[in-house]
Amino acid sequence: MSFLSGISWGKALSIYKRIKDIGIQPTKIGVRAVVNSEQLALLDSLHEFIQGGGTTAEFIFYRGLDPEDAS
């Protein structure tokens, strides 16, 4: 599934920053970047966390993620 279909350029850049920050490696198919369902669930969780007032750094810490160890 292409997770950026219909999203504005500014929002897409924000999403790509989050992807990089939490260490997700999307798969490229042609010119599109796709993520699997597990990666999408992680991005959804990060979005909800940020909407609730948290930061990406806090999310990484609380989840015990290692952005250097890309998924």
N, CA, C and O atoms as a Tinker XYZ file with bonds, in Angstrom:
   284  protein
     1  N      0.843000   -1.178000    0.000000    73     2
     2  CA     0.000000    0.000000    0.000000    64     1     3
     3  C      0.884000    1.234000    0.000000    63     2     4     5
     4  O      1.811000    1.327000    0.805000    81     3
     5  N      0.619000    2.171000   -0.875000    73     3     6
     6  CA     1.350000    3.425000   -0.889000    64     5     7
     7  C      0.713000    4.325000    0.162000    63     6     8     9
     8  O     -0.443000    4.728000    0.030000    81     7
     9  N      1.465000    4.629000    1.188000    73     7    10
    10  CA     0.894000    5.339000    2.326000    64     9    11
    11  C      0.865000    6.846000    2.132000    63    10    12    13
    12  O      0.356000    7.558000    2.998000    81    11
    13  N      1.395000    7.355000    1.026000    73    11    14
    14  CA     1.402000    8.794000    0.807000    64    13    15
    15  C      0.467000    9.237000   -0.309000    63    14    16    17
    16  O      0.513000   10.393000   -0.728000    81    15
    17  N     -0.374000    8.344000   -0.793000    73    15    18
    18  CA    -1.310000    8.699000   -1.856000    64    17    19
    19  C     -2.238000    9.814000   -1.392000    63    18    20    21
    20  O     -2.887000    9.699000   -0.353000    81    19
    21  N     -2.297000   10.879000   -2.157000    73    19    22
    22  CA    -3.220000   11.969000   -1.869000    64    21    23
    23  C     -2.788000   12.910000   -0.749000    63    22    24    25
    24  O     -3.592000   13.710000   -0.270000    81    23
    25  N     -1.537000   12.823000   -0.328000    73    23    26
    26  CA    -1.053000   13.680000    0.767000    64    25    27
    27  C     -0.257000   14.834000    0.163000    63    26    28    29
    28  O      0.484000   14.643000   -0.802000    81    27
    29  N     -0.410000   16.026000    0.729000    73    27    30
    30  CA     0.314000   17.202000    0.239000    64    29    31
    31  C      1.823000   17.023000    0.441000    63    30    32    33
    32  O      2.264000   16.230000    1.273000    81    31
    33  N      2.594000   17.772000   -0.332000    73    31    34
    34  CA     4.044000   17.686000   -0.280000    64    33    35
    35  C      4.579000   17.990000    1.123000    63    34    36    37
    36  O      5.466000   17.288000    1.608000    81    35
    37  N      4.056000   19.015000    1.769000    73    35    38
    38  CA     4.516000   19.380000    3.110000    64    37    39
    39  C      4.267000   18.273000    4.121000    63    38    40    41
    40  O      5.126000   17.985000    4.954000    81    39
    41  N      3.105000   17.657000    4.052000    73    39    42
    42  CA     2.806000   16.553000    4.966000    64    41    43
    43  C      3.665000   15.342000    4.650000    63    42    44    45
    44  O      4.083000   14.619000    5.555000    81    43
    45  N      3.933000   15.115000    3.363000    73    43    46
    46  CA     4.773000   13.986000    2.969000    64    45    47
    47  C      6.176000   14.150000    3.545000    63    46    48    49
    48  O      6.764000   13.178000    4.020000    81    47
    49  N      6.719000   15.364000    3.508000    73    47    50
    50  CA     8.052000   15.605000    4.069000    64    49    51
    51  C      8.066000   15.330000    5.573000    63    50    52    53
    52  O      9.033000   14.779000    6.099000    81    51
    53  N      6.994000   15.715000    6.258000    73    51    54
    54  CA     6.883000   15.455000    7.689000    64    53    55
    55  C      6.848000   13.957000    7.970000    63    54    56    57
    56  O      7.473000   13.479000    8.918000    81    55
    57  N      6.117000   13.226000    7.143000    73    55    58
    58  CA     6.024000   11.778000    7.321000    64    57    59
    59  C      7.377000   11.128000    7.062000    63    58    60    61
    60  O      7.792000   10.245000    7.812000    81    59
    61  N      8.069000   11.559000    6.005000    73    59    62
    62  CA     9.388000   10.994000    5.727000    64    61    63
    63  C     10.370000   11.269000    6.859000    63    62    64    65
    64  O     11.222000   10.432000    7.154000    81    63
    65  N     10.261000   12.436000    7.498000    73    63    66
    66  CA    11.125000   12.728000    8.642000    64    65    67
    67  C     10.824000   11.760000    9.786000    63    66    68    69
    68  O     11.745000   11.245000   10.419000    81    67
    69  N      9.553000   11.514000   10.052000    73    67    70
    70  CA     9.185000   10.559000   11.103000    64    69    71
    71  C      9.703000    9.162000   10.768000    63    70    72    73
    72  O     10.214000    8.458000   11.639000    81    71
    73  N      9.568000    8.770000    9.508000    73    71    74
    74  CA    10.043000    7.451000    9.079000    64    73    75
    75  C     11.532000    7.323000    9.352000    63    74    76    77
    76  O     11.991000    6.320000    9.899000    81    75
    77  N     12.277000    8.341000    8.968000    73    75    78
    78  CA    13.731000    8.332000    9.188000    64    77    79
    79  C     14.049000    8.316000   10.681000    63    78    80    81
    80  O     14.905000    7.552000   11.128000    81    79
    81  N     13.363000    9.155000   11.448000    73    79    82
    82  CA    13.638000    9.282000   12.880000    64    81    83
    83  C     13.440000    7.970000   13.634000    63    82    84    85
    84  O     14.190000    7.674000   14.564000    81    83
    85  N     12.436000    7.178000   13.245000    73    83    86
    86  CA    12.191000    5.927000   13.974000    64    85    87
    87  C     12.811000    4.714000   13.292000    63    86    88    89
    88  O     12.616000    3.580000   13.730000    81    87
    89  N     13.561000    4.958000   12.214000    73    87    90
    90  CA    14.347000    3.896000   11.607000    64    89    91
    91  C     13.625000    2.958000   10.673000    63    90    92    93
    92  O     14.078000    1.833000   10.457000    81    91
    93  N     12.504000    3.395000   10.108000    73    91    94
    94  CA    11.789000    2.554000    9.147000    64    93    95
    95  C     12.454000    2.697000    7.778000    63    94    96    97
    96  O     12.807000    3.798000    7.354000    81    95
    97  N     12.616000    1.573000    7.103000    73    95    98
    98  CA    13.145000    1.559000    5.739000    64    97    99
    99  C     12.019000    1.168000    4.782000    63    98   100   101
   100  O     11.750000   -0.021000    4.611000    81    99
   101  N     11.353000    2.148000    4.150000    73    99   102
   102  CA    10.292000    1.791000    3.214000    64   101   103
   103  C     10.866000    1.065000    1.996000    63   102   104   105
   104  O     12.030000    1.247000    1.641000    81   103
   105  N     10.046000    0.255000    1.377000    73   103   106
   106  CA    10.422000   -0.439000    0.162000    64   105   107
   107  C     10.020000    0.427000   -1.017000    63   106   108   109
   108  O      8.897000    0.928000   -1.067000    81   107
   109  N     10.932000    0.606000   -1.969000    73   107   110
   110  CA    10.609000    1.378000   -3.165000    64   109   111
   111  C     10.090000    0.444000   -4.236000    63   110   112   113
   112  O     10.707000   -0.574000   -4.547000    81   111
   113  N      8.956000    0.801000   -4.790000    73   111   114
   114  CA     8.389000    0.102000   -5.932000    64   113   115
   115  C      8.169000    1.171000   -6.987000    63   114   116   117
   116  O      7.228000    1.961000   -6.906000    81   115
   117  N      9.038000    1.185000   -7.966000    73   115   118
   118  CA     9.006000    2.264000   -8.951000    64   117   119
   119  C      9.384000    3.563000   -8.270000    63   118   120   121
   120  O     10.453000    3.671000   -7.669000    81   119
   121  N      8.512000    4.543000   -8.364000    73   119   122
   122  CA     8.775000    5.833000   -7.725000    64   121   123
   123  C      8.059000    5.968000   -6.382000    63   122   124   125
   124  O      8.136000    7.013000   -5.737000    81   123
   125  N      7.371000    4.923000   -5.968000    73   123   126
   126  CA     6.607000    4.970000   -4.717000    64   125   127
   127  C      7.344000    4.270000   -3.581000    63   126   128   129
   128  O      8.039000    3.276000   -3.788000    81   127
   129  N      7.179000    4.804000   -2.399000    73   127   130
   130  CA     7.702000    4.174000   -1.187000    64   129   131
   131  C      6.538000    3.493000   -0.489000    63   130   132   133
   132  O      5.480000    4.094000   -0.301000    81   131
   133  N      6.731000    2.250000   -0.108000    73   131   134
   134  CA     5.665000    1.516000    0.570000    64   133   135
   135  C      6.205000    0.946000    1.879000    63   134   136   137
   136  O      7.392000    0.644000    2.006000    81   135
   137  N      5.301000    0.809000    2.845000    73   135   138
   138  CA     5.658000    0.206000    4.122000    64   137   139
   139  C      4.732000   -0.985000    4.353000    63   138   140   141
   140  O      3.640000   -1.064000    3.791000    81   139
   141  N      5.196000   -1.905000    5.191000    73   139   142
   142  CA     4.344000   -3.053000    5.496000    64   141   143
   143  C      3.373000   -2.685000    6.615000    63   142   144   145
   144  O      3.456000   -1.593000    7.177000    81   143
   145  N      2.472000   -3.576000    6.933000    73   143   146
   146  CA     1.429000   -3.269000    7.921000    64   145   147
   147  C      2.001000   -3.022000    9.310000    63   146   148   149
   148  O      1.467000   -2.204000   10.059000    81   147
   149  N      3.069000   -3.708000    9.660000    73   147   150
   150  CA     3.700000   -3.495000   10.968000    64   149   151
   151  C      4.325000   -2.102000   11.051000    63   150   152   153
   152  O      4.205000   -1.421000   12.069000    81   151
   153  N      4.990000   -1.686000    9.977000    73   151   154
   154  CA     5.590000   -0.352000    9.941000    64   153   155
   155  C      4.512000    0.729000    9.960000    63   154   156   157
   156  O      4.669000    1.759000   10.616000    81   155
   157  N      3.426000    0.491000    9.243000    73   155   158
   158  CA     2.323000    1.447000    9.211000    64   157   159
   159  C      1.693000    1.594000   10.595000    63   158   160   161
   160  O      1.336000    2.699000   11.004000    81   159
   161  N      1.557000    0.481000   11.312000    73   159   162
   162  CA     1.008000    0.532000   12.672000    64   161   163
   163  C      1.923000    1.348000   13.584000    63   162   164   165
   164  O      1.444000    2.098000   14.435000    81   163
   165  N      3.237000    1.203000   13.407000    73   163   166
   166  CA     4.188000    1.975000   14.212000    64   165   167
   167  C      4.065000    3.462000   13.897000    63   166   168   169
   168  O      4.086000    4.292000   14.806000    81   167
   169  N      3.936000    3.802000   12.619000    73   167   170
   170  CA     3.744000    5.206000   12.233000    64   169   171
   171  C      2.436000    5.761000   12.793000    63   170   172   173
   172  O      2.388000    6.905000   13.246000    81   171
   173  N      1.384000    4.958000   12.764000    73   171   174
   174  CA     0.105000    5.385000   13.341000    64   173   175
   175  C      0.246000    5.644000   14.839000    63   174   176   177
   176  O     -0.291000    6.622000   15.358000    81   175
   177  N      0.969000    4.765000   15.528000    73   175   178
   178  CA     1.187000    4.938000   16.968000    64   177   179
   179  C      1.979000    6.208000   17.244000    63   178   180   181
   180  O      1.670000    6.943000   18.182000    81   179
   181  N      2.992000    6.467000   16.438000    73   179   182
   182  CA     3.781000    7.693000   16.603000    64   181   183
   183  C      2.894000    8.912000   16.377000    63   182   184   185
   184  O      2.967000    9.877000   17.137000    81   183
   185  N      2.065000    8.878000   15.351000    73   183   186
   186  CA     1.175000   10.003000   15.070000    64   185   187
   187  C      0.251000   10.284000   16.258000    63   186   188   189
   188  O      0.097000   11.432000   16.673000    81   187
   189  N     -0.358000    9.238000   16.796000    73   187   190
   190  CA    -1.243000    9.401000   17.956000    64   189   191
   191  C     -0.477000    9.951000   19.153000    63   190   192   193
   192  O     -0.991000   10.797000   19.884000    81   191
   193  N      0.749000    9.476000   19.357000    73   191   194
   194  CA     1.576000    9.936000   20.470000    64   193   195
   195  C      1.880000   11.426000   20.333000    63   194   196   197
   196  O      1.792000   12.174000   21.307000    81   195
   197  N      2.238000   11.853000   19.120000    73   195   198
   198  CA     2.536000   13.266000   18.880000    64   197   199
   199  C      1.269000   14.111000   19.036000    63   198   200   201
   200  O      1.317000   15.201000   19.607000    81   199
   201  N      0.139000   13.611000   18.530000    73   199   202
   202  CA    -1.121000   14.342000   18.673000    64   201   203
   203  C     -1.491000   14.520000   20.144000    63   202   204   205
   204  O     -2.165000   15.483000   20.511000    81   203
   205  N     -1.049000   13.592000   20.973000    73   203   206
   206  CA    -1.318000   13.674000   22.401000    64   205   207
   207  C     -0.335000   14.548000   23.164000    63   206   208   209
   208  O     -0.416000   14.654000   24.388000    81   207
   209  N      0.596000   15.176000   22.445000    73   207   210
   210  CA     1.530000   16.099000   23.087000    64   209   211
   211  C      2.936000   15.557000   23.270000    63   210   212   213
   212  O      3.804000   16.259000   23.788000    81   211
   213  N      3.174000   14.329000   22.855000    73   211   214
   214  CA     4.511000   13.757000   22.983000    64   213   215
   215  C      5.411000   14.170000   21.827000    63   214   216   217
   216  O      4.965000   14.788000   20.861000    81   215
   217  N      6.667000   13.821000   21.942000    73   215   218
   218  CA     7.639000   14.104000   20.892000    64   217   219
   219  C      8.138000   12.793000   20.296000    63   218   220   221
   220  O      7.968000   11.724000   20.882000    81   219
   221  N      8.747000   12.892000   19.143000    73   219   222
   222  CA     9.314000   11.701000   18.515000    64   221   223
   223  C     10.389000   11.096000   19.410000    63   222   224   225
   224  O     10.460000    9.876000   19.552000    81   223
   225  N     11.221000   11.933000   20.011000    73   223   226
   226  CA    12.284000   11.436000   20.892000    64   225   227
   227  C     11.698000   10.664000   22.083000    63   226   228   229
   228  O     12.228000    9.619000   22.463000    81   227
   229  N     10.621000   11.166000   22.665000    73   227   230
   230  CA     9.969000   10.465000   23.776000    64   229   231
   231  C      9.393000    9.131000   23.305000    63   230   232   233
   232  O      9.515000    8.120000   23.996000    81   231
   233  N      8.770000    9.131000   22.136000    73   231   234
   234  CA     8.206000    7.904000   21.581000    64   233   235
   235  C      9.286000    6.849000   21.403000    63   234   236   237
   236  O      9.100000    5.689000   21.770000    81   235
   237  N     10.410000    7.256000   20.840000    73   235   238
   238  CA    11.533000    6.338000   20.638000    64   237   239
   239  C     11.999000    5.779000   21.974000    63   238   240   241
   240  O     12.242000    4.578000   22.094000    81   239
   241  N     12.123000    6.633000   22.972000    73   239   242
   242  CA    12.575000    6.205000   24.294000    64   241   243
   243  C     11.584000    5.235000   24.933000    63   242   244   245
   244  O     11.974000    4.157000   25.381000    81   243
   245  N     10.314000    5.608000   24.977000    73   243   246
   246  CA     9.305000    4.773000   25.635000    64   245   247
   247  C      9.089000    3.442000   24.935000    63   246   248   249
   248  O      8.773000    2.446000   25.585000    81   247
   249  N      9.252000    3.411000   23.632000    73   247   250
   250  CA     9.090000    2.171000   22.877000    64   249   251
   251  C     10.357000    1.327000   22.854000    63   250   252   253
   252  O     10.336000    0.174000   22.422000    81   251
   253  N     11.467000    1.909000   23.323000    73   251   254
   254  CA    12.724000    1.182000   23.302000    64   253   255
   255  C     13.238000    0.957000   21.896000    63   254   256   257
   256  O     13.908000   -0.039000   21.621000    81   255
   257  N     12.922000    1.885000   21.005000    73   255   258
   258  CA    13.340000    1.748000   19.612000    64   257   259
   259  C     14.791000    2.156000   19.451000    63   258   260   261
   260  O     15.301000    2.991000   20.197000    81   259
   261  N     15.444000    1.564000   18.480000    73   259   262
   262  CA    16.800000    1.936000   18.111000    64   261   263
   263  C     16.775000    2.362000   16.649000    63   262   264   265
   264  O     16.831000    1.517000   15.756000    81   263
   265  N     16.689000    3.674000   16.396000    73   263   266
   266  CA    16.592000    4.158000   15.009000    64   265   267
   267  C     17.766000    3.717000   14.137000    63   266   268   269
   268  O     17.643000    3.672000   12.913000    81   267
   269  N     18.887000    3.396000   14.747000    73   267   270
   270  CA    20.046000    2.931000   13.985000    64   269   271
   271  C     19.805000    1.518000   13.453000    63   270   272   273
   272  O     20.413000    1.107000   12.465000    81   271
   273  N     18.911000    0.779000   14.116000    73   271   274
   274  CA    18.586000   -0.589000   13.711000    64   273   275
   275  C     17.287000   -0.562000   12.922000    63   274   276   277
   276  O     16.230000   -0.939000   13.428000    81   275
   277  N     17.379000   -0.111000   11.676000    73   275   278
   278  CA    16.181000    0.095000   10.846000    64   277   279
   279  C     15.399000   -1.191000   10.648000    63   278   280   281
   280  O     15.966000   -2.273000   10.491000    81   279
   281  N     14.056000   -1.040000   10.661000    73   279   282
   282  CA    13.184000   -2.203000   10.451000    64   281   283
   283  C     12.820000   -2.373000    9.009000    63   282   284
   284  O     12.092000   -3.303000    8.662000    81   283
